[in-house]
Amino acid sequence: MLGYDDKRNFFRMMVNSPCQVTVLDEESSRSIQAICRDISATGMSLEVDEPSIALGAQLDVQIESTSSQIPSLAASAKVVRCEAASENSCIVGVEISEMR
């Protein structure tokens, strides 16, 4: 039987890159530092220093490039998974809705 990872439509690339995440909610937006653990054509896995982020939350993700050969990444995304990594951090799975 195939594992879940074998059923993916797009290859997931490990990046482990710092990024800036803005959580967009109705009351106010807040920015947090995160680590983008991996990315594919349709989603990302982010490690954030917060105990959790609500499912369905809209995020703005910015990953600055360290190379002049590779452009920076800016994306709008929606939280589809949030799992505790430790007492003060979580791994957030997001679905990319728009690349800018």
Sequence and secondary structure as in RCSB ss.txt:
>XXXX:A:sequence
MLGYDDKRNFFRMMVNSPCQVTVLDEESSRSIQAICRDISATGMSLEVDEPSIALGAQLDVQIESTSSQIPSLAA
SAKVVRCEAASENSCIVGVEISEMR
>XXXX:A:secstr
   GGGG SS  EEEEEEEEEEEE SS EEEEEEEEEEE SSEEEEEESSS   TT EEEEEE  SSTTS  EEE
EEEEEEEEESSSS EEEEEEEEEE 
